[in-house]
């Protein structure tokens, strides 16, 4: 099994994102790579996708790409599907929604927690966006399970793992509640009302995960996350 996760990300939210260049980088020598893998007995490729691609998940705006980065990822998937099919290989696609968890890159959840440790009230700019936030620990278990079950039969196999399907405002409530009782700090936040939506309002994944079968515990995941935040941001406050 060959797992392909790398992608040209750059400034992925930029309206000037070079999606053509990203597609070229993501698929460089793809035919040669697939041919060599097959020659050496590897007939399965597992590609990582994004729920922000065109025609992924479910949502509004006819499932158009959420961004030019999403467009490049969707085109990358099309290229891989073409070459694996023509070369008689199996392609699996694991579609990632919006992960959060320990060692996350700077983003929405880290912004909230960093603000709370600094005694500030963060602003949720787009509370009406409906998104799919998922614990990275659950995402990792889903990935490992999907990879282990990817068969060698020809064709295309896909998993769109679901996390919390809700508005960003609802997720902020959930996140604040879980952190407040574990970090023992006040976790207020404010929302911007009537914000102009520049992205599709709704974009979420579609496949429900069986937490028990995956051996994943929601409460433990929240506690591990709080432990990480205390180590990462609590020390900065005390110093």
N, C-alpha and C positions, 0 to 999 in steps of 0.2 A: 504494500500500500504506500503510495506517494501522497503526502499531505502538502498542499500548496496554500499557504496563508499570506505570503508576501504580496504587497500591493503598493503602488505609487500613491501616497496619501497627500503629502505636501500641505498646503493650506486648503484643506478639503471643503471649507465653507465659502471660499472665495468665489465670487461671480466670474472671475477670470481664470478659474482652475483649468489647466490644460488637459482636457479629457482625452484628446487625441494622443498626446505624448504619454499620458498615463496608460492608455490602452496599449500603446506600443511597448512600454516597459513591462507591463503585466503579462504580455503574451510573446515576448521576444523569444525566438527559437522554439516556439511551442510545438511545432510539428516534429522537429528534430528531437526534442525532449521526450515527447510521447513515443516516438519510434524507438529510441534507445531504451526507454523503460520497458517497452513490450519485448524487445530483443533479449533483455535480461530477466524476463519472466514476471515483470510487474504489469498487471493488467487493470489495476484499480487506482484511480486518482480521486482524492478528496479535496475539493475546492471550497474555500471560504467565501461566502457572499454576504451581502448587506441587505437589510430590509428596506434601505433607502434606494435600492435599485428600481428601475422601471419593471412593472409587472411582478413585483414581489409582495408577499403578505396580502393584507387586505386594508382598504382605506378609501380615501376620497380622491378627487381629481383624476379619475380614470387610471389610478396607479402609475402616474407618470413618475419619472425619476425625481427624487426630492432635491437633488443637487447635481452639478456637473460631475462631482466625484461619484455619486450614485450611478450616473449615466455610464461612466467609465467602467464601473464594476459590473454593471449589467451587460455591457458589450464584451467584457472579458469573459463572462460566463458563456455568452453565445459562441465565442471563438473556441473555448475549451469543449463545449458540447459538440461543435462541428468536428474537430479533429479527433476526439475520442470515439465518436460514432463512426467516422470514416476509417479509423484504424482498428476498429473492433475491440475497443476497451470500455471499461465501466467508469462512469463519472458519478461521483456523489457530490452533492452540494449542501453545505451546512450554512444556513442563513442566520447571521447574527443581528439581533435587534439592538438595544442600547444597554450594554453591560455596565455594572457598577460593582465595586468591591475593593478589597485590599490591593494596594499598589496601582490603583486606577490612575489614568492620566488626568490632568486638570480638567474639570468639567462641572456639570451641574451639582452633583452630590458633594464633591470636594469643596466647591464654592460655598455651599450651605454650611458645612461643618466648620470650615475655616472661619467663616463669619461668626458663627456661634461661639467659638473659642475666643474670638477677639471681642466678644461682647457686642457685636453688631447685629443688625436686623437685615438679612439678605432680601433681595428683591427677585421675585419670580416674574420674569418679563413676559412669558407667553404661557399663562396658566391654562389656556383653553386647548393647546395642542394635545391630542390624544396620542400617546406614544407607548412603547413596550420596553419598560425597564426590567432588567433581569439580573439577579445575583450572579456574579462571575463564577462562583463555586458551582452553582446549578448548571450554568452554561458549560463549564468544563466537563462535568459528569455526563451531560447530554452529548457533548462532542465525542467523548471516549466511547460511549455506548453506541453511537451512530457509526463511528469508525469500525468498531469491532463487528458490527452486523452488516457492513457493506459487502454484498455478495459479488462474485466474479461474473455473474450473468450479465450479458450485454445490456446496455441501456443507461437510463438516467434515474438516479434515486436522490431524493431531497428531504431535508428536515428543516422546518421553520419553527424552532422552539419558542414557546410563549413564556413571558414573565408576568409582570403586572400590567394588564391592559387598563389604562385609565388616563385621565387628563394629567398634565404636569402639575396642576394645582392639587389634584387628589393625591398624586404621588408625593408631593411635598408634605402634605398632611401626614401621610403614612410614614415617610422617612423621618420627619420631625418627632412623631410619636415614639418610634422605635429608638431613636437616638437619645431623646430626652430621658427616658426611663433607664437607659444603660449608661449614659455619660453623666447623669445628674447635673446637667446644666440647662438653662433656659434655651429653647429652640424656637423663637418666634420667626415669622417671615411675613412679608407683604407681597401682594400681587399687583401687577399693572393691569388696569381694566381697559377694555376697548383697544387692546394692542392690535396693530395691523398684522395679519398673518401673511407671511411671504412664502411659506411652505405649505404643502398639503396639510389640512387640519388633522387628518387621521392617517396614521401608518403604523400598523402592528403586525406581528407574526401570527401564525394560524394553528400551530400544533401544540396541544396540551401535553405537558410532561407528567409522567407518573413519578412523583417525588419518592415514594416508598421503594419502587423498583430500582431507582437510581441510588438509593441509600443517602438521600439528602434531607437535612432537617432545617426548616426555615428559621426557627429560633436560634439555632447554633450559628447560622449564617449571619444573622443580625448581630449576635454577640461578638463574633470574630471581627466583623466590620467595625464595631464600636471600639474594640480593643486596638485595632490598627489605627483608628482615628485618634485615640487617646495618645498612642505612641507618636504618631506623626505630627499632630497639631497641639496636643496638650503640653508637650515639652516646650514648644515655642512660646506658649502662654506663660509657663512658669519661669522661663528664662527672661 
